Amino acid sequence: MTVMTMAKALNDGLRTAMRDDDRVLLMGEDIGRLGGVFRITDGLLDEFGAARVIDTPLAESGIMGTAVGLAYRGYRPVVEIQFDGFVYPAFDQIVCQVAKLHYRSRGNVRMPLTIRIPWAGGIGAAEHHSESPEAYFVHTSGLRVVAVSNPQDASLCLRQAIACDDPVVFFEPKRLYHAKGEVDPTIDLADAPPMGLARVAREGTDVTILTYGAQVVTALDAATAAEDEGISLEVIDLRSLSPVDYRTVTASVRKTGRVVVTHEAAREAGVGAELIASVTERCFNYLEAAPVRVTGHDIPYPPAKLERYHLPDLDRIMDAVDRVLDRPNSLSGVSA
């Protein structure tokens, strides 16, 4: 095991995938000579050359269209969208081409294409640099959607995404790029758990917290705080947003009888709404309280100085836990 930052783990995952398969190539803005704005691709140009680490123009639709053509020809392109808010010019290509070609061709065409997106807030970035667009892609049939929360999953799930014959939208939480953790870079993909399998990040008995990305860290902090009050929270790191591992999710909810969902994206029609609807369908007779969402607000992403009020924090999660446990909370009008 080696201690790495998430950024280094992603870099290592890309390097391993490129060494293992010469059909893997990288495309994106400033990923070559600069090594990417977050240095995720640092050093890969020197090792693999300009034919496999390609600096592109600032044209996300063109980048994606080129990647579709490469996937048609048998390559396994890995596209970097420089920031989450820059993905929208490529949205038509992703939704109308990438997601549909396998189905449209009756299985004759595969799209082994990985779309890496530095994602979500918490770094004090400028406008269009802190978006949470995951719900758009979860809603799009034909795409796999992955969101990692730690260095080990960053390395392993990225390698799995690249090896997958389906198109994968791969969300990387920017505010965790410098977070460190143990990584085993030698794991054989054949022996690894499936990319779509959820992870029980912390076991508990009283309330299930469903989350993903950087919110996993916040949820774990909430679980530690709740322990001081005699409350046991089970934290489920979804990893995969499409498909969702509902076997793991429902097993947890049926055990605890209470569920809180938290994510950074806006509340309206978000991933949390789908999770709660699906959990209610599957676990209605086990629920002891109505599920609760803790999300970003239904506004455009705020300026950097205000983002701490937008991101769900420990206090908001704990208030939701109080609600599902019928303890004094912000909506009850009774203070603890």
ABEGO torsion letter per residue (X at the ends): XBBBBAAAAAAAAAAAAAAABAABBBBEBGABAAGEAAGAABGAAAAAEAAABBBBBBBAAAAAAAAAAAAAAGBBBBBBBABAAAAAAAAAAAAAAAAAAAAAAGGABBBBBBBBBBBEBGAGBBBGABBBAAAAAAABBGBBBBBBABAAAAAAAAAAAAABABBBBBBBBAAAAABBBBBBAABBAAABBBAABBBBABBBAABBBBBBEAAAAAAAAAAAAAAAAGBBBBBBBAGBAOBBBAAAAAAAAAAAGBBBBBBABBABGBAAAAAAAAAAAAAAAABABBBBBBBBBBBBBBBAAAAAAABBBAAAAAAAAAAAAGBBBAAAGBBX
